[in-house]
Amino acid sequence: MEYIPKVLLSALTPIGLTAAYIALRTWLPNPRGAQVHMAILFGLAMWVTLVTTVAYAPGVIADMRGTVLTLAVLFGGAVPALVALSVGVVMRFWIGGIGAATGVAALLVTYAGLQVLPRCLPKYFPAKAPMSGVGLVASGLWTTLTQWGALLLAEMASGVVAIDVVMPLAQFLVTTVAGSLFIVAQQRSNLRQSLNVQREQVRSMKIRDAVTGFLNREGFTWELDMALLRQPQSASKLAVVTVGMPRLRKISETLGQHTADALLEVVAYRLRILADLPSLARLDGDTFCFFLDNVGDHTILRLAEELFAAFRRPITLDGQEFYIAVNIGMSTSPSDGTTADELVTHSSQALDSASVRGENLLQFYSHNLGDTAVRRLRLESALQKALDRTTELHLVYQPQVRLDTGALVGVEALCRWESPEFGTVTPSEFIPIAESSSLIQTLGIWSLKEVCRQITDWQQQGWRAPVVAVNLSAKQLLDQDFPEQALRCIQQHGHAPSLIQFELTESAVMTDPRQSQAVLGRLKGYGFGLALDDFGTGYSNMAYLTKLPFDCLKIDASFVKDLEHDSDSRSLCRGISALGSSLHLTMLAEGVETEGQRKILADMGYQFAQGFHFSPPLLPVALASHWLTEG
């Protein structure tokens, strides 16, 4: 009777082991940490079992050693199983006694059988799934049979043969009950891990962009907040860099999301090469962002130059080249803000300011940009209303003349805006606002209709209508329906398409060269004239220039400005003239303001020019009275 409590302790050890196992699976989801703790746990359980039944209960051979070893092999893993076996073998030899050899043999045979069973019954011993009930029962039966055999051998060695089935059956029962609890613990643990993986995937979907794999706005804001918390209160600088690529949006609107996504993957690849940072994010369709910690202005400027250089190279998809111009806005902490929202907002305002001024520009945030951003929003709203009413907008016309005779050859239609709220708004301010929104297409169609109406007025008044140059935006050029829309407009007014010459910039053409070639070819086929405006300020891709059906090449006023005093400007203008002649294009110089400039350009072979030397832009009545001839 005195040994009963110790035997009961041995029997209850697997139950305690189960509770400890469940706790470990709950608190130690890390597999490495769990293996170490499992090894300690099963080794300790084996020690308790041996000490309580063999050392303190002489003659008691039946114990829960086999159960502990079985649970260790099935649920603990290789290391805990070997630890439990080693503890069992060493302790049994150390305790000694008549049944020592038999007890050690029983442990070794049990372990060996448990290694063979999965190979014989692989269906019931899944490698990565929880243990099956059949596998548990098979293992319990093997352990029970081994234990029963050990009992028989021990009894035969002692000369007392009494078939004892109580303890083996008890061991089988404890093994299956404890094993069932282990299986439940495994299932719950696996379910928890699966839920954690799904939760992490959902979190990743919430904070990452699906196309590029970059952080999205939410993820970037979180990362930036963390970086600001880590930032020391010293003079270290954190810079938020926002990169805008507005042509991506135009391409997406024109060629579809599939092409835009393919472009995005290439853009993402180039950005990763230049700025392989964990904070790299895509804030929206055409805007990317990242931050740099503890950097100086020199590093920022160098990175900006590398970004500009990387995207000056075209992106080729399916044999088609796309040019993705870049603008960069930047804010720094702590001077421009101390929170993520402030820094991102200010960096975006700097980007907007750069985009207004052109392409491939870097703009640092300054506090007056906030006022500028508010004004831009108000101007956009006011421009929408002006286009609805059209009474605030009007066109003026600047003469284009022959350089040799001064005779009128055409006029360029230029839009002016007199706002009741803002007064005179310059084209350099409202045209970029229109281009950054959908208003530029509405403004373009209004301008074309107004030109057609004005040509009708001149003709009805007895004047010979000149060829009118109308500016064409990149968004109109990417609109496949625009050629037919333009043709319908001029036919409704009863005019010939040859009275209209569309002017467009190099950057507009290179947004999508193949699409531009198709649209321009149809416009040319309908009889419209075509001029390449501001030549020399964009990409000047000669390969595409030779494929496009232009009639006229207009050089930008910036090349003409220093013509009289700068030899480099003269060499450049002379080279452009030679290029135009070789392509059989008429050459028109913009921004001619002096007689000296006129003479130099005429000597170089330029045929036409416009500028304040000849005339400023004029209202229709003034143009008619000073320049038009009676028809």
Wavefront OBJ file of the C-alpha trace (Angstrom):
o trace
v 0.000 0.000 0.000
v 2.858 2.364 0.678
v 3.892 2.281 -2.963
v 0.451 3.138 -4.335
v 0.850 6.962 -4.164
v 4.145 6.730 -6.071
v 2.620 4.426 -8.684
v -0.323 6.789 -9.022
v 2.143 9.674 -9.482
v 3.766 7.737 -12.306
v 0.384 7.135 -13.911
v -0.616 10.765 -13.573
v 2.667 12.006 -15.048
v 1.402 11.750 -18.691
v -1.672 13.749 -17.731
v 0.501 16.496 -16.259
v 2.715 16.200 -19.322
v -0.324 16.853 -21.518
v -1.204 20.022 -19.647
v 2.369 21.272 -19.876
v 2.484 20.412 -23.595
v -0.687 22.396 -24.297
v 0.751 25.351 -22.412
v 4.002 25.199 -24.395
v 2.155 25.024 -27.734
v 0.168 28.058 -26.685
v 2.946 30.213 -25.274
v 5.828 29.141 -27.525
v 4.689 29.308 -31.155
v 8.355 29.572 -32.237
v 9.341 26.013 -33.331
v 12.973 26.359 -32.213
v 12.118 27.577 -28.745
v 9.395 24.949 -28.440
v 11.807 22.095 -29.296
v 14.182 23.060 -26.500
v 11.391 23.334 -23.950
v 9.773 20.113 -25.180
v 13.058 18.264 -24.716
v 13.269 19.482 -21.121
v 9.613 18.669 -20.522
v 9.711 15.066 -21.817
v 13.083 14.390 -20.192
v 11.707 15.546 -16.852
v 8.536 13.460 -17.293
v 10.651 10.355 -17.983
v 12.737 11.029 -14.890
v 9.638 11.455 -12.690
v 8.138 8.231 -14.016
v 11.249 6.180 -13.368
v 11.986 7.653 -9.962
v 8.456 7.274 -8.631
v 7.809 3.706 -9.801
v 11.136 1.887 -10.114
v 13.376 3.531 -7.520
v 10.754 3.844 -4.798
v 8.507 0.901 -5.612
v 10.755 -2.183 -5.743
v 9.401 -4.905 -7.948
v 7.008 -2.590 -9.778
v 8.001 -3.008 -13.404
v 4.755 -1.772 -14.909
v 4.912 2.006 -15.257
v 4.302 4.823 -17.681
v 7.783 4.961 -19.247
v 6.388 3.651 -22.540
v 3.595 6.224 -22.514
v 6.013 9.114 -21.958
v 8.310 7.849 -24.731
v 5.397 7.334 -27.119
v 4.099 10.841 -26.539
v 7.605 12.223 -26.992
v 8.040 10.465 -30.363
v 4.559 11.272 -31.701
v 4.189 14.824 -30.474
v 7.504 16.164 -29.236
v 9.680 15.643 -32.264
v 13.084 14.044 -32.854
v 15.076 15.917 -30.206
v 12.571 15.569 -27.303
v 12.120 11.872 -28.194
v 15.868 11.188 -28.071
v 16.164 13.135 -24.807
v 13.328 11.107 -23.230
v 14.872 7.834 -24.443
v 18.320 8.820 -23.179
v 16.977 9.817 -19.771
v 15.032 6.564 -19.554
v 18.024 4.382 -20.488
v 20.495 6.180 -18.224
v 18.116 6.348 -15.259
v 17.098 2.694 -15.582
v 20.734 1.551 -15.575
v 21.506 3.903 -12.693
v 18.586 2.560 -10.622
v 19.661 -0.992 -11.434
v 17.889 -4.043 -10.073
v 16.809 -7.355 -11.524
v 14.679 -5.803 -14.246
v 17.135 -3.133 -15.386
v 18.158 -4.854 -18.618
v 14.583 -5.764 -19.436
v 13.401 -2.201 -18.782
v 16.105 -0.693 -21.014
v 15.335 -3.237 -23.747
v 11.634 -2.360 -23.533
v 12.413 1.346 -24.043
v 14.685 0.667 -27.028
v 12.207 -1.697 -28.665
v 9.370 0.758 -28.096
v 11.396 3.577 -29.667
v 12.449 1.425 -32.639
v 8.891 0.287 -33.277
v 7.600 3.844 -33.158
v 10.180 4.784 -35.829
v 9.110 1.883 -38.079
v 5.318 2.313 -37.772
v 5.141 5.575 -39.823
v 6.984 3.843 -42.652
v 4.614 0.926 -42.579
v 1.465 3.019 -42.193
v 2.323 6.412 -43.780
v -1.341 7.205 -44.372
v -1.958 7.427 -40.625
v 1.215 9.297 -39.702
v 0.994 12.583 -41.652
v 4.229 14.579 -41.679
v 2.794 18.100 -41.403
v -0.753 17.489 -40.182
v -1.886 16.570 -36.642
v -1.500 12.900 -35.623
v -4.416 10.731 -36.736
v -6.487 8.667 -34.286
v -5.524 5.413 -36.036
v -1.839 6.272 -35.767
v -2.239 7.020 -32.073
v -4.036 3.696 -31.419
v -1.432 1.767 -33.411
v 1.376 3.392 -31.427
v -0.445 2.716 -28.148
v -0.911 -0.929 -29.053
v 2.778 -1.296 -29.915
v 3.803 0.285 -26.614
v 1.358 -1.890 -24.692
v 2.546 -5.085 -26.359
v 6.154 -4.155 -25.685
v 5.334 -3.415 -22.046
v 3.455 -6.684 -21.710
v 6.405 -8.585 -23.184
v 8.761 -6.853 -20.745
v 6.537 -7.906 -17.846
v 6.512 -11.510 -18.966
v 10.293 -11.575 -19.342
v 10.771 -9.987 -15.897
v 8.412 -12.446 -14.259
v 10.098 -15.373 -15.993
v 13.513 -14.127 -14.814
v 12.225 -13.902 -11.242
v 10.627 -17.369 -11.415
v 7.117 -15.998 -10.842
v 4.885 -16.240 -13.895
v 1.614 -14.437 -13.447
v 0.011 -12.981 -16.538
v -0.572 -9.344 -15.542
v -2.772 -7.511 -18.033
v -3.961 -4.689 -15.810
v -0.917 -2.464 -16.065
v -0.424 -2.845 -19.887
v -4.106 -2.107 -20.439
v -3.850 0.866 -18.080
v -0.826 2.060 -20.023
v -2.752 1.728 -23.326
v -5.672 3.660 -21.876
v -3.458 6.456 -20.526
v -1.520 6.634 -23.824
v -4.653 6.978 -25.957
v -6.359 9.442 -23.598
v -3.264 11.618 -23.200
v -2.498 11.301 -26.926
v -6.022 12.417 -27.803
v -5.503 15.536 -25.711
v -2.176 16.075 -27.487
v -3.949 15.821 -30.857
v -6.499 18.414 -29.772
v -3.643 20.674 -28.658
v -1.916 20.191 -32.038
v -5.071 21.018 -33.949
v -5.720 24.139 -31.923
v -2.101 25.234 -32.302
v -2.152 24.642 -36.078
v -5.443 26.499 -36.365
v -3.971 29.393 -34.396
v -0.902 29.476 -36.651
v -3.080 29.315 -39.758
v -5.174 32.205 -38.468
v -2.004 34.164 -37.698
v -0.729 33.562 -41.234
v -4.060 34.651 -42.699
v -4.116 37.658 -40.394
v -0.620 38.598 -41.567
v -1.663 38.148 -45.185
v -4.693 40.367 -44.642
v -2.491 42.947 -42.917
v -0.027 42.757 -45.803
v -2.885 43.270 -48.277
v -4.005 46.285 -46.270
v -0.589 47.929 -46.214
v 0.890 46.800 -49.560
v 0.199 47.675 -53.158
v -0.913 44.619 -55.133
v 0.960 45.457 -58.360
v 4.357 46.666 -57.133
v 4.551 45.016 -53.719
v 5.476 48.406 -52.258
v 3.813 49.801 -49.166
v 0.567 51.642 -49.780
v -0.311 54.959 -48.168
v -1.470 53.352 -44.909
v 1.637 51.190 -44.653
v 3.962 54.065 -45.491
v 2.360 56.335 -42.901
v 2.808 53.640 -40.246
v 6.479 53.086 -41.174
v 7.132 56.818 -41.170
v 5.476 57.224 -37.771
v 7.745 54.501 -36.380
v 10.822 56.143 -37.900
v 9.873 59.502 -36.390
v 9.491 57.882 -32.966
v 12.977 56.397 -33.306
v 14.467 59.645 -34.553
v 16.659 61.306 -31.923
v 15.918 64.846 -30.884
v 19.276 65.959 -32.245
v 19.948 67.648 -35.561
v 19.562 64.478 -37.644
v 17.395 64.997 -40.719
v 14.693 62.691 -42.074
v 13.679 63.396 -45.677
v 10.381 62.333 -47.269
v 10.727 62.028 -51.043
v 7.624 61.950 -53.262
v 8.071 60.948 -56.903
v 5.357 61.821 -59.410
v 4.935 60.153 -62.811
v 1.762 61.689 -64.304
v 2.218 59.945 -67.644
v 1.417 56.632 -65.964
v -2.122 57.845 -65.375
v -2.454 59.037 -68.981
v -1.230 55.684 -70.286
v -3.620 53.831 -68.001
v -6.544 55.953 -69.171
v -5.645 55.408 -72.822
v -4.204 51.912 -73.174
v -5.910 50.149 -70.294
v -4.970 48.768 -66.912
v -3.068 45.745 -68.234
v -0.485 47.902 -70.033
v -0.334 50.285 -67.081
v 0.351 47.381 -64.691
v 3.120 46.062 -66.939
v 4.672 49.537 -66.968
v 4.319 49.751 -63.215
v 6.329 46.567 -62.760
v 9.223 48.057 -64.759
v 8.934 51.358 -62.884
v 8.980 49.462 -59.574
v 12.081 47.543 -60.672
v 13.962 50.759 -61.508
v 12.912 52.367 -58.236
v 14.104 49.336 -56.275
v 17.512 49.550 -57.937
v 17.886 53.226 -57.017
v 16.178 53.267 -53.639
v 16.022 49.734 -52.237
v 14.392 50.823 -48.999
v 11.776 49.142 -46.778
v 9.811 52.389 -46.867
v 9.332 52.419 -50.665
v 5.625 53.046 -51.242
v 3.063 53.694 -53.936
v 0.710 56.360 -52.643
v -1.662 56.320 -55.621
v -1.744 55.517 -59.329
v 1.224 57.647 -60.398
v 2.856 58.763 -57.148
v 5.584 56.962 -55.206
v 7.210 57.849 -51.911
v 10.022 56.844 -49.572
v 11.958 58.370 -46.704
v 15.654 58.629 -45.942
v 16.917 58.870 -42.391
v 19.874 60.968 -41.291
v 20.772 62.323 -44.749
v 22.265 65.534 -46.081
v 21.272 67.721 -49.030
v 24.122 66.318 -51.129
v 22.756 62.771 -50.827
v 19.264 63.946 -51.718
v 20.446 65.832 -54.817
v 22.529 62.882 -56.004
v 19.565 60.529 -55.614
v 17.310 62.956 -57.501
v 19.775 63.074 -60.401
v 19.920 59.279 -60.480
v 16.108 59.100 -60.578
v 15.930 61.589 -63.439
v 18.627 59.711 -65.371
v 16.937 56.332 -64.834
v 13.635 57.480 -66.302
v 15.073 59.440 -69.201
v 15.605 56.009 -70.735
v 12.408 54.737 -72.389
v 10.559 51.683 -71.139
v 10.005 49.129 -73.900
v 6.941 46.866 -73.812
v 6.010 44.643 -76.748
v 8.255 46.670 -79.029
v 6.686 49.969 -77.952
v 8.640 52.674 -76.163
v 7.181 54.721 -73.319
v 8.804 57.771 -71.758
v 7.946 58.281 -68.093
v 8.918 61.773 -67.003
v 9.578 62.270 -63.293
v 9.085 65.102 -60.832
v 10.240 65.027 -57.226
v 8.933 66.809 -54.151
v 10.660 66.721 -50.806
v 10.051 67.655 -47.191
v 12.332 67.181 -44.192
v 11.863 66.657 -40.486
v 11.846 68.505 -38.183
v 11.873 71.756 -40.226
v 8.861 70.883 -42.438
v 6.881 68.847 -39.928
v 7.154 66.374 -37.088
v 4.331 63.963 -37.976
v 3.897 61.579 -40.873
v 0.792 63.372 -42.158
v 2.549 66.733 -42.178
v 5.636 65.445 -43.973
v 3.693 63.504 -46.626
v 1.343 66.443 -47.246
v 4.208 68.910 -47.553
v 6.221 66.603 -49.789
v 3.160 66.209 -52.045
v 2.713 69.978 -52.181
v 6.336 70.311 -53.255
v 5.723 67.689 -55.951
v 2.677 69.609 -57.212
v 4.766 72.757 -57.423
v 7.435 70.958 -59.470
v 4.798 69.484 -61.791
v 3.361 72.909 -62.525
v 6.758 74.171 -63.695
v 7.527 71.286 -66.047
v 9.133 67.852 -66.023
v 12.232 66.313 -64.425
v 12.288 68.916 -61.662
v 13.071 68.741 -57.942
v 11.231 70.967 -55.478
v 11.962 71.307 -51.760
v 9.026 72.225 -49.572
v 8.720 75.774 -48.354
v 5.969 77.170 -46.176
v 4.456 79.349 -48.908
v 3.730 76.226 -50.961
v 0.801 75.493 -48.671
v -0.849 78.724 -49.776
v -0.017 77.856 -53.386
v -1.684 74.453 -53.057
v -4.861 76.044 -51.684
v -4.851 78.576 -54.523
v -4.487 75.768 -57.081
v -7.531 73.988 -55.682
v -9.572 77.187 -55.786
v -8.370 77.934 -59.314
v -9.315 74.452 -60.512
v -12.832 74.902 -59.153
v -13.078 78.367 -60.689
v -11.792 77.097 -64.055
v -14.458 74.384 -64.082
v -17.106 77.077 -63.613
v -15.480 79.253 -66.272
v -15.643 76.387 -68.780
v -19.328 75.889 -67.941
v -20.066 79.577 -68.532
v -17.285 80.346 -71.106
v -17.853 84.082 -70.625
v -14.631 84.410 -68.630
v -12.477 82.751 -71.285
v -11.462 84.218 -74.618
v -8.869 83.674 -77.316
v -6.223 86.045 -78.597
v -4.220 85.514 -81.768
v -0.496 86.096 -82.303
v 0.603 86.599 -85.903
v 3.107 84.252 -87.545
v 4.998 85.959 -90.340
v 7.488 85.329 -93.118
v 10.987 86.366 -92.031
v 11.912 87.758 -95.432
v 8.816 89.839 -96.194
v 6.965 90.156 -92.902
v 3.764 88.892 -94.549
v 1.216 87.041 -92.424
v 1.223 83.258 -92.874
v -0.921 82.265 -89.924
v -1.819 82.960 -86.305
v -1.569 81.031 -83.053
v -4.677 80.927 -80.863
v -3.863 81.554 -77.208
v -6.314 81.244 -74.322
v -6.843 84.018 -71.766
v -8.851 83.944 -68.537
v -10.370 86.916 -66.765
v -11.765 85.566 -63.508
v -14.226 87.619 -61.424
v -12.645 86.080 -58.311
v -8.927 86.059 -59.195
v -8.675 88.721 -61.881
v -6.338 87.994 -64.792
v -4.994 84.446 -64.447
v -1.954 83.804 -66.631
v -1.793 80.764 -68.934
v 1.376 79.638 -67.145
v -0.778 79.197 -64.038
v -4.093 77.834 -65.283
v -2.901 75.607 -68.170
v -0.878 73.283 -65.851
v -3.907 73.104 -63.551
v -6.065 72.086 -66.495
v -3.464 69.547 -67.639
v -3.303 67.902 -64.224
v -7.054 67.324 -64.326
v -9.599 66.366 -66.954
v -10.273 70.038 -67.672
v -7.597 70.247 -70.391
v -9.705 68.166 -72.776
v -12.750 70.353 -72.173
v -10.604 73.455 -72.642
v -9.105 72.024 -75.843
v -12.488 71.312 -77.409
v -13.778 74.740 -76.380
v -10.726 76.390 -77.991
v -11.226 74.479 -81.258
v -14.916 75.408 -81.404
v -14.105 79.033 -80.600
v -11.480 79.129 -83.379
v -13.986 77.697 -85.863
v -16.578 80.272 -84.795
v -14.025 83.087 -85.129
v -13.000 81.967 -88.621
v -16.674 82.120 -89.588
v -16.943 85.661 -88.156
v -13.884 86.864 -90.103
v -15.197 85.399 -93.320
v -18.631 86.884 -92.805
v -16.981 90.281 -92.248
v -15.166 89.944 -95.570
v -11.705 89.008 -94.294
v -9.521 86.240 -95.638
v -9.187 83.835 -92.704
v -5.608 82.843 -91.826
v -4.413 79.357 -90.884
v -4.941 79.119 -87.124
v -2.583 77.098 -84.914
v -4.399 75.398 -82.024
v -2.499 73.790 -79.156
v -3.130 70.085 -78.659
v -2.646 68.557 -75.192
v -1.157 65.151 -74.402
v -4.536 63.885 -73.185
v -6.188 64.841 -76.469
v -3.376 63.140 -78.354
v -3.989 59.954 -76.389
v -7.716 60.075 -77.214
v -8.300 57.795 -80.196
v -11.586 59.543 -80.978
v -10.077 63.027 -81.168
v -9.331 63.105 -84.945
v -12.963 62.377 -85.782
v -14.138 64.798 -83.098
v -11.971 67.571 -84.595
v -13.169 66.776 -88.118
v -16.836 66.924 -87.073
v -16.252 70.250 -85.339
v -14.729 71.975 -88.362
v -17.215 70.436 -90.794
v -20.129 71.684 -88.684
v -18.803 75.215 -89.226
v -18.305 74.622 -92.944
v -14.513 75.047 -93.005
v -11.692 73.077 -94.576
v -9.370 71.184 -92.186
v -6.398 72.946 -93.832
v -7.373 76.118 -91.939
v -6.370 74.435 -88.678
v -2.845 73.511 -87.656
v -2.488 71.527 -84.443
v 0.582 72.274 -82.325
v 1.878 69.763 -79.813
v 5.027 69.401 -77.731
v 7.661 66.678 -77.852
v 6.783 65.535 -74.347
v 3.138 65.062 -75.386
v 4.207 62.974 -78.384
v 6.588 60.807 -76.364
v 4.003 59.916 -73.732
v 2.996 57.126 -76.098
v 4.849 57.395 -79.430
v 2.924 54.608 -81.151
v -0.456 56.026 -80.192
v 0.729 59.516 -81.152
v 1.818 58.274 -84.558
v -1.596 56.718 -85.192
v -3.596 59.790 -84.076
v -1.365 62.245 -85.937
v -1.536 60.119 -89.065
v -5.347 60.302 -89.043
v -5.321 64.054 -88.409
v -2.904 64.493 -91.304
v -5.068 62.260 -93.493
v -8.104 64.475 -92.805
v -6.128 67.523 -93.994
v -5.134 69.200 -90.719
v -1.690 70.783 -90.459
v 0.716 69.603 -87.746
v 3.496 71.484 -85.961
v 5.965 70.261 -83.350
v 6.067 72.979 -80.697
v 8.894 73.947 -78.314
v 11.365 71.763 -80.189
v 14.582 71.097 -78.270
v 13.086 71.324 -74.777
v 11.851 67.719 -74.619
v 13.232 64.338 -75.588
v 14.087 65.118 -79.258
v 13.915 61.452 -80.230
v 15.041 61.612 -83.836
v 13.978 58.033 -84.581
v 10.346 58.883 -83.853
v 10.499 62.411 -85.209
v 11.220 61.102 -88.708
v 8.149 58.810 -88.493
v 5.662 61.532 -87.516
v 3.828 63.530 -90.198
v 4.743 67.061 -89.099
v 4.684 70.021 -91.472
v 6.430 72.538 -89.256
v 9.125 72.597 -86.580
v 8.886 75.403 -83.994
v 12.000 76.085 -81.929
v 11.506 77.279 -78.412
v 11.969 80.944 -77.460
v 14.698 79.957 -74.978
v 17.047 79.222 -77.913
v 16.252 82.541 -79.600
v 16.685 84.748 -76.527
v 20.505 84.850 -76.510
v 20.973 84.467 -80.249
v 22.683 87.816 -80.732
v 25.222 87.388 -77.937
v 25.819 83.671 -77.498
v 27.673 81.542 -80.033
v 26.329 78.324 -78.513
v 22.749 79.478 -79.105
v 23.604 80.317 -82.727
v 25.228 76.921 -83.253
v 22.217 75.171 -81.784
v 19.718 77.117 -83.908
v 21.814 76.489 -87.015
v 21.844 72.754 -86.262
v 18.057 72.655 -85.751
v 17.583 74.506 -89.050
v 19.722 71.934 -90.855
v 17.716 69.137 -89.240
v 14.420 70.690 -90.332
v 15.665 71.148 -93.877
v 16.784 67.517 -94.079
v 13.304 66.436 -92.955
v 11.643 68.866 -95.410
v 9.896 70.773 -92.616
v 9.159 74.466 -92.522
v 10.966 76.166 -89.637
v 9.326 78.689 -87.303
v 11.136 80.494 -84.491
v 9.195 81.589 -81.414
v 9.964 84.541 -79.147
v 11.597 86.841 -81.725
v 11.861 90.236 -80.035
v 14.573 92.166 -81.915
v 15.533 92.941 -85.479
v 18.931 91.381 -84.876
v 17.321 88.061 -83.992
v 15.143 88.246 -87.112
v 18.141 88.782 -89.399
v 20.203 85.969 -87.869
v 17.306 83.517 -88.132
v 16.594 84.507 -91.736
v 20.247 83.994 -92.637
v 20.144 80.532 -91.039
v 17.264 79.492 -93.299
v 14.274 79.882 -90.994
v 11.190 80.776 -93.018
v 8.718 81.902 -90.343
v 8.674 83.482 -86.906
v 6.416 84.933 -84.245
v 7.113 87.181 -81.302
v 6.703 90.676 -79.915
v 9.061 92.067 -82.580
v 6.214 91.542 -85.013
v 3.139 91.708 -82.800
v 1.833 90.711 -79.381
v -1.221 88.452 -79.216
v -4.246 90.435 -80.413
v -7.982 90.337 -79.996
v -9.832 89.211 -83.142
v -10.904 92.726 -84.112
v -7.394 94.140 -83.762
v -5.897 91.259 -85.697
v -8.369 91.765 -88.530
v -7.739 95.510 -88.788
v -3.938 95.255 -88.683
v -3.113 91.944 -90.375
v -5.935 90.350 -92.333
v -6.618 91.076 -95.965
v -9.982 91.279 -97.613
v -11.167 88.064 -99.151
l 1 2 3 4 5 6 7 8 9 10 11 12 13 14 15 16 17 18 19 20 21 22 23 24 25 26 27 28 29 30 31 32 33 34 35 36 37 38 39 40 41 42 43 44 45 46 47 48 49 50 51 52 53 54 55 56 57 58 59 60 61 62 63 64 65 66 67 68 69 70 71 72 73 74 75 76 77 78 79 80 81 82 83 84 85 86 87 88 89 90 91 92 93 94 95 96 97 98 99 100 101 102 103 104 105 106 107 108 109 110 111 112 113 114 115 116 117 118 119 120 121 122 123 124 125 126 127 128 129 130 131 132 133 134 135 136 137 138 139 140 141 142 143 144 145 146 147 148 149 150 151 152 153 154 155 156 157 158 159 160 161 162 163 164 165 166 167 168 169 170 171 172 173 174 175 176 177 178 179 180 181 182 183 184 185 186 187 188 189 190 191 192 193 194 195 196 197 198 199 200 201 202 203 204 205 206 207 208 209 210 211 212 213 214 215 216 217 218 219 220 221 222 223 224 225 226 227 228 229 230 231 232 233 234 235 236 237 238 239 240 241 242 243 244 245 246 247 248 249 250 251 252 253 254 255 256 257 258 259 260 261 262 263 264 265 266 267 268 269 270 271 272 273 274 275 276 277 278 279 280 281 282 283 284 285 286 287 288 289 290 291 292 293 294 295 296 297 298 299 300 301 302 303 304 305 306 307 308 309 310 311 312 313 314 315 316 317 318 319 320 321 322 323 324 325 326 327 328 329 330 331 332 333 334 335 336 337 338 339 340 341 342 343 344 345 346 347 348 349 350 351 352 353 354 355 356 357 358 359 360 361 362 363 364 365 366 367 368 369 370 371 372 373 374 375 376 377 378 379 380 381 382 383 384 385 386 387 388 389 390 391 392 393 394 395 396 397 398 399 400 401 402 403 404 405 406 407 408 409 410 411 412 413 414 415 416 417 418 419 420 421 422 423 424 425 426 427 428 429 430 431 432 433 434 435 436 437 438 439 440 441 442 443 444 445 446 447 448 449 450 451 452 453 454 455 456 457 458 459 460 461 462 463 464 465 466 467 468 469 470 471 472 473 474 475 476 477 478 479 480 481 482 483 484 485 486 487 488 489 490 491 492 493 494 495 496 497 498 499 500 501 502 503 504 505 506 507 508 509 510 511 512 513 514 515 516 517 518 519 520 521 522 523 524 525 526 527 528 529 530 531 532 533 534 535 536 537 538 539 540 541 542 543 544 545 546 547 548 549 550 551 552 553 554 555 556 557 558 559 560 561 562 563 564 565 566 567 568 569 570 571 572 573 574 575 576 577 578 579 580 581 582 583 584 585 586 587 588 589 590 591 592 593 594 595 596 597 598 599 600 601 602 603 604 605 606 607 608 609 610 611 612 613 614 615 616 617 618 619 620 621 622 623 624 625 626 627 628 629 630 631
